[in-house]
Protein backbone atom coordinates (compact mmCIF):
# COMPACT_ATOMS: atom_id res chain seq x y z
CA UNK A 1 0.00 0.00 0.00
CA UNK A 2 1.25 3.47 -0.85
CA UNK A 3 2.62 5.53 2.03
CA UNK A 4 3.34 2.68 4.41
CA UNK A 5 6.28 2.95 6.80
CA UNK A 6 7.41 1.72 10.20
CA UNK A 7 4.70 3.83 11.91
CA UNK A 8 1.76 2.94 9.64
CA UNK A 9 1.54 -0.41 7.87
CA UNK A 10 -1.15 -1.46 5.41
CA UNK A 11 -1.86 -4.32 3.02
CA UNK A 12 -4.21 -4.84 0.09
CA UNK A 13 -5.68 -8.33 -0.27
CA UNK A 14 -6.43 -10.08 -3.56
CA UNK A 15 -7.98 -13.40 -4.59
CA UNK A 16 -10.27 -13.54 -1.57
CA UNK A 17 -12.80 -16.31 -0.92
CA UNK A 18 -16.36 -15.49 -1.98
CA UNK A 19 -17.46 -15.42 1.67
CA UNK A 20 -15.03 -12.57 2.35
CA UNK A 21 -12.59 -12.09 5.21
CA UNK A 22 -13.82 -11.92 8.81
CA UNK A 23 -10.50 -10.52 10.06
CA UNK A 24 -6.84 -10.15 9.15
CA UNK A 25 -4.07 -10.22 11.76
CA UNK A 26 -0.42 -9.30 11.34
CA UNK A 27 2.68 -9.92 13.40
CA UNK A 28 5.99 -8.24 12.62
CA UNK A 29 9.50 -8.90 13.84
CA UNK A 30 9.72 -8.30 17.59
CA UNK A 31 5.94 -8.28 18.15
CA UNK A 32 4.81 -10.53 20.99
CA UNK A 33 1.18 -10.80 19.84
CA UNK A 34 -0.95 -10.60 16.70
CA UNK A 35 -2.49 -7.23 15.80
CA UNK A 36 -5.91 -7.20 14.14
CA UNK A 37 -6.03 -4.95 11.10
CA UNK A 38 -8.64 -2.25 10.67
CA UNK A 39 -10.58 -2.64 7.42
CA UNK A 40 -10.47 0.54 5.35
CA UNK A 41 -11.68 1.20 1.81
CA UNK A 42 -9.64 -1.44 -0.07
CA UNK A 43 -6.99 -2.35 2.48
CA UNK A 44 -6.28 -3.31 6.09
CA UNK A 45 -4.22 -0.91 8.20
CA UNK A 46 -2.12 -1.53 11.30
CA UNK A 47 -1.12 1.27 13.69
CA UNK A 48 -1.15 -0.11 17.26
CA UNK A 49 2.21 -1.90 17.65
CA UNK A 50 4.61 0.49 15.97
CA UNK A 51 7.35 0.78 14.98
CA UNK A 52 6.93 -2.11 12.55
CA UNK A 53 9.77 -4.25 11.30
CA UNK A 54 9.85 -7.04 8.71
CA UNK A 55 9.37 -9.90 8.17
CA UNK A 56 5.58 -9.87 8.48
CA UNK A 57 3.40 -12.88 9.24
CA UNK A 58 -0.36 -12.97 8.61
CA UNK A 59 -3.47 -14.78 9.84
CA UNK A 60 -6.75 -14.50 7.96
CA UNK A 61 -10.19 -15.89 8.81
CA UNK A 62 -13.01 -16.67 6.41
CA UNK A 63 -16.08 -18.56 7.61
CA UNK A 64 -14.77 -21.20 10.01
CA UNK A 65 -11.32 -21.45 8.41
CA UNK A 66 -8.19 -19.64 9.61
CA UNK A 67 -4.99 -19.56 7.56
CA UNK A 68 -1.65 -18.62 9.16
CA UNK A 69 1.41 -17.97 7.01
CA UNK A 70 4.84 -16.82 8.16
CA UNK A 71 7.34 -14.54 6.35
CA UNK A 72 4.74 -13.35 3.84
CA UNK A 73 6.40 -9.95 3.32
CA UNK A 74 10.11 -9.50 3.94
CA UNK A 75 10.55 -5.71 3.91
CA UNK A 76 8.88 -2.33 4.43
CA UNK A 77 9.04 -1.25 0.78
CA UNK A 78 5.87 0.01 -0.93
CA UNK A 79 4.62 -2.38 -3.59
CA UNK A 80 6.21 -5.49 -2.12
CA UNK A 81 3.89 -8.46 -2.50
CA UNK A 82 3.64 -11.81 -0.86
CA UNK A 83 1.25 -14.71 -0.81
CA UNK A 84 -0.19 -16.93 1.83
CA UNK A 85 0.93 -20.42 0.96
CA UNK A 86 -2.29 -22.18 1.95
CA UNK A 87 -5.46 -22.07 -0.13
CA UNK A 88 -8.95 -21.63 1.25
CA UNK A 89 -10.79 -24.93 1.44
CA UNK A 90 -13.32 -25.48 -1.33
CA UNK A 91 -15.08 -28.18 0.70
CA UNK A 92 -17.08 -25.64 2.72
CA UNK A 93 -20.14 -24.35 0.89
CA UNK A 94 -23.30 -22.66 2.05
CA UNK A 95 -25.39 -25.42 0.47
CA UNK A 96 -23.83 -27.98 2.80
CA UNK A 97 -24.80 -25.88 5.81
CA UNK A 98 -28.29 -24.86 4.79
CA UNK A 99 -30.26 -24.65 8.05
CA UNK A 100 -33.60 -24.48 6.24
CA UNK A 101 -33.33 -27.93 4.66
CA UNK A 102 -34.59 -30.91 6.62
CA UNK A 103 -31.87 -33.49 7.34
CA UNK A 104 -32.26 -37.03 5.96
CA UNK A 105 -32.18 -38.47 9.49
CA UNK A 106 -35.31 -36.45 10.30
CA UNK A 107 -37.11 -37.79 7.24
CA UNK A 108 -36.19 -41.38 8.15
CA UNK A 109 -37.39 -40.86 11.73
CA UNK A 110 -40.78 -39.54 10.52
CA UNK A 111 -41.21 -42.46 8.11
CA UNK A 112 -40.38 -45.00 10.86
CA UNK A 113 -42.78 -43.27 13.25
CA UNK A 114 -45.57 -43.43 10.65
CA UNK A 115 -44.88 -47.12 10.05
CA UNK A 116 -45.10 -47.83 13.80
CA UNK A 117 -48.34 -45.81 14.16
CA UNK A 118 -49.96 -47.54 11.17
CA UNK A 119 -48.79 -50.95 12.41
CA UNK A 120 -50.32 -50.37 15.87
CA UNK A 121 -53.61 -49.11 14.47
Phi and psi in degrees as GROMACS dihedral restraints (atoms count N, CA, C in turn):
[ dihedral_restraints ]
;  ai    aj    ak    al  type     phi  dphi    fc
    3     4     5     6     1   -61.7    20    10
    4     5     6     7     1   138.6    20    10
    6     7     8     9     1    87.8    20    10
    7     8     9    10     1    -2.4    20    10
    9    10    11    12     1   -67.3    20    10
   10    11    12    13     1   154.2    20    10
   12    13    14    15     1  -161.0    20    10
   13    14    15    16     1  -170.4    20    10
   15    16    17    18     1   -68.8    20    10
   16    17    18    19     1   -13.6    20    10
   18    19    20    21     1  -101.7    20    10
   19    20    21    22     1   -15.1    20    10
   21    22    23    24     1  -149.9    20    10
   22    23    24    25     1   112.0    20    10
   24    25    26    27     1  -116.5    20    10
   25    26    27    28     1   141.1    20    10
   27    28    29    30     1  -147.7    20    10
   28    29    30    31     1   149.8    20    10
   30    31    32    33     1  -135.1    20    10
   31    32    33    34     1   147.4    20    10
   33    34    35    36     1  -106.0    20    10
   34    35    36    37     1   131.8    20    10
   36    37    38    39     1  -101.3    20    10
   37    38    39    40     1   144.0    20    10
   39    40    41    42     1  -131.8    20    10
   40    41    42    43     1   163.9    20    10
   42    43    44    45     1    54.5    20    10
   43    44    45    46     1    52.5    20    10
   45    46    47    48     1   -83.6    20    10
   46    47    48    49     1   154.5    20    10
   48    49    50    51     1   -65.4    20    10
   49    50    51    52     1   154.8    20    10
   51    52    53    54     1   -62.3    20    10
   52    53    54    55     1   -25.3    20    10
   54    55    56    57     1   -78.3    20    10
   55    56    57    58     1    -6.7    20    10
   57    58    59    60     1    83.1    20    10
   58    59    60    61     1  -176.5    20    10
   60    61    62    63     1  -111.6    20    10
   61    62    63    64     1   127.7    20    10
   63    64    65    66     1   -76.0    20    10
   64    65    66    67     1   -41.8    20    10
   66    67    68    69     1  -160.4    20    10
   67    68    69    70     1   158.5    20    10
   69    70    71    72     1  -129.4    20    10
   70    71    72    73     1   130.1    20    10
   72    73    74    75     1  -120.1    20    10
   73    74    75    76     1   149.2    20    10
   75    76    77    78     1  -132.6    20    10
   76    77    78    79     1   147.0    20    10
   78    79    80    81     1  -139.4    20    10
   79    80    81    82     1   121.4    20    10
   81    82    83    84     1   -99.8    20    10
   82    83    84    85     1   174.7    20    10
   84    85    86    87     1   -57.4    20    10
   85    86    87    88     1   131.4    20    10
   87    88    89    90     1    85.4    20    10
   88    89    90    91     1    -7.5    20    10
   90    91    92    93     1   -81.4    20    10
   91    92    93    94     1   135.3    20    10
   93    94    95    96     1   -89.0    20    10
   94    95    96    97     1   -16.0    20    10
   96    97    98    99     1  -142.3    20    10
   97    98    99   100     1   166.2    20    10
   99   100   101   102     1   -79.8    20    10
  100   101   102   103     1   138.4    20    10
  102   103   104   105     1  -105.7    20    10
  103   104   105   106     1   130.3    20    10
  105   106   107   108     1   -82.2    20    10
  106   107   108   109     1   128.5    20    10
  108   109   110   111     1   -74.3    20    10
  109   110   111   112     1   152.7    20    10
  111   112   113   114     1   -97.5    20    10
  112   113   114   115     1   123.0    20    10
  114   115   116   117     1   -72.8    20    10
  115   116   117   118     1   123.2    20    10
  117   118   119   120     1  -111.5    20    10
  118   119   120   121     1  -161.2    20    10
  120   121   122   123     1   -50.0    20    10
  121   122   123   124     1   -64.8    20    10
  123   124   125   126     1  -131.2    20    10
  124   125   126   127     1    23.8    20    10
  126   127   128   129     1  -153.7    20    10
  127   128   129   130     1   169.8    20    10
  129   130   131   132     1  -111.8    20    10
  130   131   132   133     1   132.6    20    10
  132   133   134   135     1  -112.9    20    10
  133   134   135   136     1   152.8    20    10
  135   136   137   138     1  -130.8    20    10
  136   137   138   139     1   126.4    20    10
  138   139   140   141     1  -142.4    20    10
  139   140   141   142     1     3.6    20    10
  141   142   143   144     1   -92.5    20    10
  142   143   144   145     1   -24.4    20    10
  144   145   146   147     1  -118.8    20    10
  145   146   147   148     1    41.8    20    10
  147   148   149   150     1   -77.2    20    10
  148   149   150   151     1   159.2    20    10
  150   151   152   153     1   -77.5    20    10
  151   152   153   154     1   146.5    20    10
  153   154   155   156     1   -90.4    20    10
  154   155   156   157     1   147.7    20    10
  156   157   158   159     1  -143.8    20    10
  157   158   159   160     1   137.1    20    10
  159   160   161   162     1   -76.5    20    10
  160   161   162   163     1   159.9    20    10
  162   163   164   165     1   -80.3    20    10
  163   164   165   166     1   160.2    20    10
  165   166   167   168     1  -112.2    20    10
  166   167   168   169     1   135.8    20    10
  168   169   170   171     1  -112.2    20    10
  169   170   171   172     1   149.7    20    10
  171   172   173   174     1  -133.9    20    10
  172   173   174   175     1   147.3    20    10
  174   175   176   177     1  -124.6    20    10
  175   176   177   178     1   135.6    20    10
  177   178   179   180     1  -133.8    20    10
  178   179   180   181     1   144.0    20    10
  180   181   182   183     1  -123.4    20    10
  181   182   183   184     1   132.5    20    10
  183   184   185   186     1  -137.7    20    10
  184   185   186   187     1   123.3    20    10
  186   187   188   189     1    61.3    20    10
  187   188   189   190     1  -123.1    20    10
  189   190   191   192     1  -104.4    20    10
  190   191   192   193     1     9.3    20    10
  192   193   194   195     1  -108.5    20    10
  193   194   195   196     1   132.1    20    10
  195   196   197   198     1  -118.0    20    10
  196   197   198   199     1   131.7    20    10
  198   199   200   201     1  -113.8    20    10
  199   200   201   202     1   131.3    20    10
  201   202   203   204     1  -120.3    20    10
  202   203   204   205     1   128.3    20    10
  204   205   206   207     1  -135.8    20    10
  205   206   207   208     1   134.5    20    10
  207   208   209   210     1  -100.6    20    10
  208   209   210   211     1   151.8    20    10
  210   211   212   213     1    56.1    20    10
  211   212   213   214     1    44.4    20    10
  213   214   215   216     1   -70.9    20    10
  214   215   216   217     1   -44.2    20    10
  216   217   218   219     1  -126.4    20    10
  217   218   219   220     1   128.7    20    10
  219   220   221   222     1  -100.8    20    10
  220   221   222   223     1     3.8    20    10
  222   223   224   225     1  -153.9    20    10
  223   224   225   226     1   178.6    20    10
  225   226   227   228     1  -102.6    20    10
  226   227   228   229     1    18.6    20    10
  228   229   230   231     1   -80.1    20    10
  229   230   231   232     1   137.1    20    10
  231   232   233   234     1   -60.4    20    10
  232   233   234   235     1   141.6    20    10
  234   235   236   237     1    85.6    20    10
  235   236   237   238     1    -6.3    20    10
  237   238   239   240     1   -68.3    20    10
  238   239   240   241     1   135.6    20    10
  240   241   242   243     1  -118.4    20    10
  241   242   243   244     1   161.7    20    10
  243   244   245   246     1  -153.8    20    10
  244   245   246   247     1   170.3    20    10
  246   247   248   249     1  -139.2    20    10
  247   248   249   250     1   146.7    20    10
  249   250   251   252     1   -80.7    20    10
  250   251   252   253     1   128.7    20    10
  252   253   254   255     1   -82.9    20    10
  253   254   255   256     1     8.8    20    10
  255   256   257   258     1  -121.0    20    10
  256   257   258   259     1   134.5    20    10
  258   259   260   261     1   -87.6    20    10
  259   260   261   262     1   155.1    20    10
  261   262   263   264     1   -69.8    20    10
  262   263   264   265     1   140.4    20    10
  264   265   266   267     1   -68.0    20    10
  265   266   267   268     1   133.0    20    10
  267   268   269   270     1   -89.3    20    10
  268   269   270   271     1    -4.6    20    10
  270   271   272   273     1   -76.2    20    10
  271   272   273   274     1   -16.0    20    10
  273   274   275   276     1   -94.5    20    10
  274   275   276   277     1   117.5    20    10
  276   277   278   279     1  -132.3    20    10
  277   278   279   280     1   157.3    20    10
  279   280   281   282     1   -65.9    20    10
  280   281   282   283     1   -32.8    20    10
  282   283   284   285     1   -61.5    20    10
  283   284   285   286     1   -35.3    20    10
  285   286   287   288     1   -71.3    20    10
  286   287   288   289     1   -19.3    20    10
  288   289   290   291     1  -118.5    20    10
  289   290   291   292     1    32.5    20    10
  291   292   293   294     1   -74.5    20    10
  292   293   294   295     1   112.3    20    10
  294   295   296   297     1   -79.0    20    10
  295   296   297   298     1   -11.2    20    10
  297   298   299   300     1   -85.7    20    10
  298   299   300   301     1   -19.7    20    10
  300   301   302   303     1   -80.3    20    10
  301   302   303   304     1   147.4    20    10
  303   304   305   306     1   -87.5    20    10
  304   305   306   307     1   127.8    20    10
  306   307   308   309     1   -67.9    20    10
  307   308   309   310     1   150.5    20    10
  309   310   311   312     1   -59.2    20    10
  310   311   312   313     1   -34.5    20    10
  312   313   314   315     1   -61.7    20    10
  313   314   315   316     1   -36.3    20    10
  315   316   317   318     1   -66.9    20    10
  316   317   318   319     1   -39.6    20    10
  318   319   320   321     1   -65.0    20    10
  319   320   321   322     1   -44.7    20    10
  321   322   323   324     1   -61.7    20    10
  322   323   324   325     1   -42.5    20    10
  324   325   326   327     1   -62.5    20    10
  325   326   327   328     1   -40.5    20    10
  327   328   329   330     1   -66.0    20    10
  328   329   330   331     1   -43.6    20    10
  330   331   332   333     1   -61.5    20    10
  331   332   333   334     1   -46.2    20    10
  333   334   335   336     1   -62.4    20    10
  334   335   336   337     1   -40.0    20    10
  336   337   338   339     1   -63.2    20    10
  337   338   339   340     1   -42.4    20    10
  339   340   341   342     1   -63.9    20    10
  340   341   342   343     1   -40.4    20    10
  342   343   344   345     1   -62.4    20    10
  343   344   345   346     1   -42.8    20    10
  345   346   347   348     1   -64.8    20    10
  346   347   348   349     1   -44.9    20    10
  348   349   350   351     1   -63.1    20    10
  349   350   351   352     1   -45.1    20    10
  351   352   353   354     1   -65.6    20    10
  352   353   354   355     1   -38.8    20    10
  354   355   356   357     1   -65.4    20    10
  355   356   357   358     1   -35.1    20    10
  357   358   359   360     1   -76.0    20    10
  358   359   360   361     1   -33.6    20    10
